[in-house]
Amino acid sequence: MSAEADFCLDGFEPADTDSAEAEQSVWAGDLTVLAEHHTPSGSHSYLLAHDTSATWGVPGEPQLIAIKISRAPGDRTFTFECAPHTVLAFAQSWLIERDCPPDLITQVTTGIAPADDITVQTERKIRDAAGRYEVLHSDTAPDYPYETWTMARDRRAVQDPVRVFLEVDGPGTETYTLREGAFADEEAAMDWLFYRHSPLPESPEYHAEAAARSRAALTRSTGPTVPSQPEAARSAAPSTSTAVQTTVSRPL
């Protein structure tokens, strides 16, 4: 983890107004880098950082920021893109969609770890989304119990397309959980977030995904079925019966 971000833009000028405004919207001194990747040629940089200024700014503002910088050494210009996020996996997904190598930007040390396999799988689902989610709203709770959430529209969902991804720190532990809830629309999602009158409703795909994970785990633990030696020998031995022989297929 780096103490401060370095955009490596000395001698470069913004290529357009959007890049100039984006670069001016963040200050390197406010950022603590969680993960970064720079291409060997120096043409591109990807940064994932914690924005310390968000902790004393507007309550609930995202505390993570994803940055992509593209440089044109020939004319000494750069383009600058950035996006704030509340949930780490969404920031990683944003960078991966912009050609950052996934293995490099997911090597993040934040001091807390996923509490369970559901959290790991949900984070992987977000990172591999490839434009699947349109982020609508987000929030970060400044006080205990610490939680963040991102509301997004699932472009692939047939049912309940508005999803809430809720991340909660485990009390007294250095772990966190991430869960996905499904809602018919933004109003229903906001109503749940405000009142918490029921458990977070599971997505329609949850049980299918859980079943797939169980099948995969069972396959890994049991492996292929192999007949015992006597049975294999009997299958391989020629039949001595005078009756009409019938070939019976047997799984190996």
Residue pairs with C-beta under 8 A, 6 or more apart in sequence:
1 32
1 33
1 34
1 109
2 32
2 33
2 36
3 32
4 28
4 29
4 31
4 32
4 33
5 28
5 31
5 32
5 33
5 36
5 47
5 49
5 67
6 28
7 23
7 28
7 45
7 67
7 69
7 80
8 38
8 42
8 45
8 69
8 71
9 23
9 69
9 71
9 78
11 76
12 71
12 76
12 77
12 78
13 76
13 77
13 78
14 20
14 23
14 77
14 78
14 79
14 80
15 72
15 77
15 78
15 79
16 79
18 79
19 78
19 79
19 80
19 81
20 80
22 80
22 81
22 82
23 78
23 80
25 82
26 51
26 65
26 67
26 82
27 53
30 51
30 52
30 53
31 47
31 49
31 50
31 51
31 52
31 65
32 49
32 50
32 52
33 47
33 48
33 49
34 48
34 49
34 50
34 64
34 108
34 109
34 110
35 47
35 48
35 104
35 105
35 106
35 107
35 108
36 45
36 46
36 47
36 48
37 45
37 46
37 100
37 101
37 104
37 105
38 44
38 45
38 46
39 45
42 71
42 73
43 70
43 71
43 72
43 73
44 68
44 69
44 70
44 71
44 99
45 67
45 68
45 69
45 71
46 66
46 67
46 68
46 69
46 95
46 98
46 100
46 104
46 105
47 66
47 67
47 69
48 64
48 65
48 66
48 67
48 88
48 91
48 92
48 95
48 105
48 108
49 64
49 65
49 67
50 63
50 64
50 65
51 62
51 63
51 64
51 65
51 84
54 61
54 62
54 63
54 84
54 140
55 63
55 142
59 142
60 139
60 140
60 141
60 142
61 84
61 140
62 84
62 85
62 86
62 138
62 140
63 86
63 140
64 84
64 85
64 86
64 87
64 88
64 91
65 82
65 83
65 84
65 85
65 91
66 82
66 83
66 85
66 91
66 92
66 94
66 95
67 80
67 81
67 82
68 80
68 81
68 82
68 95
68 98
68 100
69 78
69 79
69 80
69 81
70 78
70 79
71 77
71 78
72 78
81 98
83 91
83 94
85 91
85 94
85 135
85 138
85 150
86 138
86 139
86 140
86 148
86 149
86 150
86 167
87 126
87 138
87 148
87 149
87 150
87 165
87 167
87 178
88 108
88 110
88 123
89 122
89 123
89 124
89 126
89 127
89 165
89 178
90 126
90 133
90 135
90 150
90 152
90 165
92 102
92 105
92 106
92 108
92 126
92 127
93 126
93 127
93 128
93 129
93 133
95 105
96 102
96 105
96 127
96 130
97 130
97 131
102 127
106 127
111 174
112 169
112 174
112 175
112 176
113 174
113 175
113 176
114 120
114 123
114 175
114 176
114 177
114 178
115 170
115 173
115 175
115 176
115 177
116 177
117 213
118 177
118 178
118 179
119 176
119 177
119 178
119 179
121 209
121 213
122 165
122 178
122 179
122 180
123 178
125 180
126 133
126 165
131 155
132 154
132 155
132 156
133 152
133 153
133 154
133 155
133 163
134 152
134 153
134 155
135 150
135 151
135 152
136 151
136 152
136 153
136 162
136 186
137 150
137 151
137 186
137 190
138 148
138 149
138 150
138 151
139 148
139 149
139 193
140 147
140 148
141 147
141 148
145 168
145 169
145 171
146 168
146 169
147 166
147 167
147 168
147 169
148 166
148 167
149 164
149 165
149 166
149 167
149 193
150 164
150 165
151 162
151 163
151 164
151 165
151 186
151 189
151 190
151 193
152 162
152 163
152 165
153 161
153 162
153 163
154 161
154 162
154 163
155 161
157 163
157 182
157 203
157 204
157 205
158 204
159 182
159 204
160 182
160 183
160 184
160 201
160 203
160 204
161 182
161 184
162 182
162 183
162 184
162 185
162 186
162 188
162 189
163 180
163 181
163 182
163 183
163 189
163 203
164 180
164 181
164 183
164 189
164 192
164 193
164 200
165 178
165 179
165 180
165 181
166 178
166 179
166 180
166 181
166 200
167 176
167 177
167 178
168 176
168 177
169 175
169 176
170 176
170 177
179 200
180 200
180 202
180 203
180 206
181 189
181 192
181 200
181 201
181 202
181 203
182 201
182 202
182 203
182 204
183 189
183 192
183 201
192 198
192 200
192 201
224 252
225 251
225 252
226 252
227 235
227 250
227 252
235 250
239 245
